[in-house]
Amino acid sequence: MVQAVITLTEHENRVLNIIKGKFGLKNKTEAIQLVINEYEKELLEPELRPEYVEKIKERQKEPSIKVKDFREHFRLT
């Protein structure tokens, strides 16, 4: 595990305290971890997530079919 010393503004510190209280966390480290995890889920592009890579690897193992005309095959015309 990596340890880091960070500098927060008064406002950022208050926000962390609110998150800590709202989610019943023990300390600010847990609050920061929660914020990072939520950021990852909501804002990072899917291809950057490790679970996305695993999902794609599993999909590559599935059988596939060849489709000559997409519109015709799915009756979109």
Secondary structure, 3 states (H helix, E strand, C coil): CCCCCCCCCHHHHHHHHHHHHHCCCCCHHHHHHHHHHHHHHHHCCHHHCHHHHHHHHHHHHCCCCCCCCHHHHCCCC
